[in-house]
């Protein structure tokens, strides 16, 4: 078995003291560049790996960032946070940190897990995901002076659930994607294509993310002179739920000619509804099938002649790409990098506006709230 390389071996090869090697590993700014290069060459040549336990004793840091693995749902929208987690792992590694994963079914069990992790693994910080109205997790961490950042805005009190701008505690650092801007872009695209009765499939009121996405659709229709009343349905987030809600909108008093959806799961259900109603012949008198298998709506379904029922989802999942579904894409890698960037600022307090800093600065100080813009990916369904 190969002999373990020690810090003494590195010091001897580089011709420096053990303390100098330690400084290169933990406080490189204290060491001259020429000496740093010589020590790093020795580390590479010998294959030295620093002991994490020893480093934690010296620096007081575990170099661990804890975050939750989201529960599996329908296999479609769960991929969104999987991609975020991949980006978080890569960004953390570039900053010299590792991701510590945990599972929790609800807020109480997650807070209990925080307590356990702090006692057993001592993570340097937490990244919270899936924020919601009345979220109690930030307060628990803040009271214990534990560093954290949220991927998602603090939505505040559930009593103001109808107000997407209700940000609750604005003090803690967060990164989010502007969902309202995404659904607004989708709605504008459909308006530009000639649609007026553009429906929305979303989630029941009280979801910060869902309320935000609905607001972008409703505001854009209102600005175009279209009353959004009666054009939306709220349902649980699943393919079957989306199909049922879409059928209701297609058969309603103001039947829709296009749909914007709060998720790709709902959008996939909507596509199923359009195609199955057409194939069954129940809408034959008022429509025909296009080459894509989508309904082209005439008199009964309320669309201008020749305009198909179009569907746009949200999250741009692999399923959306596979079935040709237009969707709003979130910059998940950028969001993950933003979370790590905010945490490293908390740890290291770098100067505001430091060159190469992707987060920049605002009002002369470091940004602690980052709202990213999504993009609309157009495919056959729109």
Secondary structure by P-SEA (a helix, b strand, c coil): ccccccaaaaaaaacccaaaaaaaacccccccaaaaaaaaaaaaaacccccaaaaaaacccccbbbbbbcccccccccaaaaaaaaaaaaaaaaacbbbbbbbbccaaaaaaaaaaaaacccccbbbbcccccccaaaaaaaaacccccccccccccccccccccccccccccccccaaaaaaaaaaaaaaaacccbbbbbbcccccaaaaaaaaaaaaaaaaacccccccbbbbcccaaaaaaaaaaaaaccccccbbbbccaaaaaaaaaaaaaaaaaccccccccccccccccccccccccccccbbbbbccccaaaaaabbbbbbcaaaaaaaaaaaaaaaaacccccccccccccccccccccbbbbbbbbbbcccc
